Amino acid sequence: MPRENAAMKGRRLLSEGRLTLRRVDPDTGLIVAVCKGDSGPIYELGFDHGEPHCDCAAIGRCSHLVALALVTTPDERSPS
């Protein structure tokens, strides 16, 4: 069986119910979430002014952020 890439693993984490949104603030673009990893740790992640962050050890876009991106979309409304 081939090894999962970040996109495949992100979809799996989401389908297994491992991602929990803690806070979504459309006014500031802040999204805070947690995701339970395969070996048990819970990672804190989110977007702050559109910038992704996750406290896992992955370099680049991790599967936790992939899972989060699957359930969130940036607010593309024009400012008033």
C-alpha positions as CSV (number, residue, x, y, z in Angstrom):
1,M,0.0,0.0,0.0
2,P,1.4,3.4,-0.9
3,R,2.2,5.9,1.8
4,E,-0.4,8.6,2.3
5,N,0.5,12.1,1.1
6,A,-0.7,15.2,3.1
7,A,-3.8,15.6,0.9
8,M,-4.9,12.0,1.4
9,K,-4.2,12.0,5.1
10,G,-6.0,15.4,5.6
11,R,-9.1,13.9,4.0
12,R,-8.9,10.9,6.2
13,L,-8.4,12.9,9.4
14,L,-11.5,14.9,8.5
15,S,-13.6,11.9,7.7
16,E,-12.6,10.2,11.0
17,G,-13.8,13.3,12.9
18,R,-10.4,14.3,14.2
19,L,-10.7,18.0,13.4
20,T,-12.6,20.3,15.8
21,L,-13.1,24.0,15.1
22,R,-12.7,26.0,18.2
23,R,-13.2,29.6,16.9
24,V,-14.1,31.3,13.6
25,D,-14.1,35.0,13.5
26,P,-14.9,36.3,10.0
27,D,-14.2,39.9,11.0
28,T,-10.5,39.2,11.7
29,G,-9.9,36.1,9.6
30,L,-9.0,34.1,12.7
31,I,-9.7,30.4,12.7
32,V,-8.6,28.2,15.6
33,A,-8.9,24.5,15.5
34,V,-7.4,21.3,17.0
35,C,-6.7,18.0,15.2
36,K,-5.9,14.7,16.8
37,G,-3.0,13.1,15.1
38,D,-2.6,9.4,14.4
39,S,-0.3,8.7,17.4
40,G,-2.6,10.5,19.8
41,P,-1.2,14.1,20.2
42,I,-3.6,16.9,19.6
43,Y,-2.3,19.7,17.4
44,E,-3.4,23.3,17.6
45,L,-3.7,24.9,14.2
46,G,-5.6,27.6,12.2
47,F,-5.4,30.7,10.1
48,D,-4.5,34.1,11.4
49,H,-5.2,36.9,8.8
50,G,-5.0,34.2,6.2
51,E,-1.7,32.8,7.3
52,P,-1.8,29.1,8.2
53,H,-0.1,27.7,11.3
54,C,0.1,24.3,12.9
55,D,2.2,23.2,15.9
56,C,3.1,19.8,14.4
57,A,6.6,19.1,13.3
58,A,5.8,18.9,9.5
59,I,7.7,21.2,7.2
60,G,5.3,22.9,4.8
61,R,1.6,22.3,4.5
62,C,0.7,19.4,6.8
63,S,-2.3,17.1,6.7
64,H,-3.9,18.9,9.6
65,L,-4.0,22.1,7.6
66,V,-5.3,20.2,4.6
67,A,-8.2,18.9,6.8
68,L,-8.9,22.5,8.0
69,A,-8.9,23.9,4.5
70,L,-11.5,21.3,3.4
71,V,-14.0,22.8,5.8
72,T,-13.1,26.5,5.7
73,T,-12.9,29.0,2.8
74,P,-11.5,32.5,2.9
75,D,-14.0,35.4,3.0
76,E,-13.9,36.9,-0.4
77,R,-16.3,39.7,0.2
78,S,-15.1,43.1,-0.7
79,P,-14.6,45.5,2.3
80,S,-17.4,48.0,2.8
